Amino acid sequence: MNHRQTIAPYGSWKSPITTERVAGSAVGLGQIVLDGSDIYWNEMRPAEGGRHVIQRWRHGVVDEVLPAPFSARTRAHEYGGGAFAVDDGVLYLIIDRDQRLYRLAPGAQPQPITPEGNKRYADGVIDRHRRRLLCVREDHSVSGEPVNTVVAVDPEGSREPRVLLSGQDFYASPRLSPDGRQLAWISWNHPDMPWDGTELWLADLGPDGSPANPRRIAGGREESVFQPQFAPDGTLYFVSDRNNWWNLYRLREGRVEALLPMEAEFGLPQWIFGMSTYAFDSERRLVCAFNRAGAWHLAVLDTDRLRLEQIETPFSDISHVVAGHGAAVFVGASPGLPASIVRLDLATHRHEILRASANDVPDAGYLSAPQALTYPTTRGDTAHAWYYPPANHDFRAPGEEKPPLLVMSHGGPTSAASRALSLRTQYWTSRGFAVLDVNYRGSTGYGRAYRRQLDGQWGLADVEDCIAGARCLVERGLVDERRLAIRGGSAGGYTTLCALTFHRLFRAGAVYYGVSDLEALARDTHKFEAHYLDRLVGPYPERSDLYRERSPIHHVDRLSCPVIFFQGLEDRVVPPDQTEKMVHALRTRNIPVAYVPFEGEQHGFRRAENIRRALEAEFWFYSRLFGFTPADPTEPVTIENF
């Protein structure tokens, strides 16, 4: 029997993918830790105000082990990650409210084990040989820039933390050898970001646990090292992009050897602590995930024979990989499956979902399948994107009408658009929008050379790729050239503003906590990103001319289309004054503008009610500009000068 469709204009289609469902699907699944056969993970819940909960899977039963109202979140590097470790059922975790380390024994309440003070901790590892916890500490109690070190913390909190490593601007991934005699770590210095240049170090640990004889194993200004990890036999493994691709390497008999040279990425940009793309299930079996052409794959590597066996799974997005007891555990997602905690039996290759970020996945008839789009852009280069056509089996558009297009510019900018199921994206496509999610030059997943194409070109190459992608779809007759919009958050908000200010293609835009003043960002941002723009734009203040030239705030006279802004009022990455200055400038120039600020939100919205409100306001904004009537009642937003 044919499914009967209602004829209605694009944008006006009624969809079961409501803002409530989108906010509910925004549950964040992160860091996974194994403790024997128990599986723990960190879960961010918008419905609880963005609280980070520690969940445990034991013998098929999932329990919440961190009592309310505690939230396990570190703000080291501002973006956090690596907020907890587990040892024989005892958790060591960072509590968000004061950023101290706590000990949580079964059946007890969290007890602090670090002193009060303006210090942050992350990326902890248990040193069972010396009964201590090693972790990164970021000290904000000092004058000037925070000081990063690696410290040893007493698990009972009876002694002050002891500094083991210091002198570098940044540290990450302190990792112990199985016998406890060696310590590996990553460090880097300004002006580099960890995806630009890091160093892998190895030291011996003396009887008192102090590092001795430190030696650099790999890395430098032009090599990014990721995730050092010891195999059960004590061999040190790591990921490096020295051959253009983040590939696997190991240190054997004093020499670094490549395991499996591939045009694929086994690494990720280290925006947060505790990232993992591989793990050991045994001395000779390494479970790994790699990204090829934007799709992730799971595989097992025999470390003796160097043979890679790919495991067929339904997941095209794989992260936070851990392994043990004959199983791999990871966060998996696909175009039709939401992000989930997955346990996969390495013998049978059967998997089970322990926790899904969304339990009510819409019927496939309301989901748009992403299509890989590779297209020419400026300077003879090529760009990549995921194209989502409108999809709703209850509706079709009248006659020759073409859909409005929403171009999405991801944040970072050193990051990537994923094809994993996103109800935020499907919210638009199920209402009759086409969506283009752009992996502009500078995105990850396509090798170091592609990442480096944004060096000195931020605000240019990324914008050109968004414009070229939209034009490509217009030329193919897939979208309405009179109804082109662009949206983005953070760095993607900057790309959005540049596209609207310096070009005339798009008719509207939505900016989420976006950068409008590069000089203000360079002066006011936090330590982790203090020199990020040196490579993306140029050294500051030496090239302040470039910063002003590419800052939309200084060229508002060139912006002539409507914009809606969303801003968290506690954002330290992109402070509210950047957005408010842009809104004021548009207001005084009589350009249609809307501003939706949120109390209590930081860089990225975590509260369900704010996620819902922002999405509804943006949709209503486009309905007014593009001339369609939403199928559902929507609370309006004030558009000044409209």
Sequence and secondary structure as in RCSB ss.txt:
>XXXX:A:sequence
MNHRQTIAPYGSWKSPITTERVAGSAVGLGQIVLDGSDIYWNEMRPAEGGRHVIQRWRHGVVDEVLPAPFSARTR
AHEYGGGAFAVDDGVLYLIIDRDQRLYRLAPGAQPQPITPEGNKRYADGVIDRHRRRLLCVREDHSVSGEPVNTV
VAVDPEGSREPRVLLSGQDFYASPRLSPDGRQLAWISWNHPDMPWDGTELWLADLGPDGSPANPRRIAGGREESV
FQPQFAPDGTLYFVSDRNNWWNLYRLREGRVEALLPMEAEFGLPQWIFGMSTYAFDSERRLVCAFNRAGAWHLAV
LDTDRLRLEQIETPFSDISHVVAGHGAAVFVGASPGLPASIVRLDLATHRHEILRASANDVPDAGYLSAPQALTY
PTTRGDTAHAWYYPPANHDFRAPGEEKPPLLVMSHGGPTSAASRALSLRTQYWTSRGFAVLDVNYRGSTGYGRAY
RRQLDGQWGLADVEDCIAGARCLVERGLVDERRLAIRGGSAGGYTTLCALTFHRLFRAGAVYYGVSDLEALARDT
HKFEAHYLDRLVGPYPERSDLYRERSPIHHVDRLSCPVIFFQGLEDRVVPPDQTEKMVHALRTRNIPVAYVPFEG
EQHGFRRAENIRRALEAEFWFYSRLFGFTPADPTEPVTIENF
>XXXX:A:secstr
     EE  TT    S  HHHHHHTT EEEEEEEETTEEEEEEEEGGGTSEEEEEEEETTEEEE S TT  B   
TTTT B  EEEETTEEEEEBTTT  EEEE TTS  EE S SSSEEEEEEEEETTTTEEEEEEEE SSSSS EEEE
EEE TTS S  EEEE SSSEEEEEEE TTSSEEEEEEE TT  TTT  EEEEEEE TTS EEEEEEEEEBTTB E
EEEEE TTS EEEEE TTSS EEEEEETTEEEES   SSB     SSBS  SEEESSSSEEEEEEEETTEEEEEE
EETTTTEEEEE  S SEEEEEEEETTEEEEEEEETTEEEEEEEEETTT  EEEEEES S    GGG    EEEEE
E GGG EEEEEEE    TTEE  TT    EEEEE SSSSS    S  HHHHHHHTTT EEEEEE TT SSS HHH
HHTTTTTTTTHHHHHHHHHHHHHHHTT S TTSEEEEEETHHHHHHHHHHHH SS SEEEEES    HHHHHHHS
 GGGTTHHHHHT  TTTTHHHHHHT GGGGGGG  S EEEEEETT SSS HHHHHHHHHHHHHTT  EEEEEETT
  SS   HHHHHHHHHHHHHHHHHHHT   SS       BT 
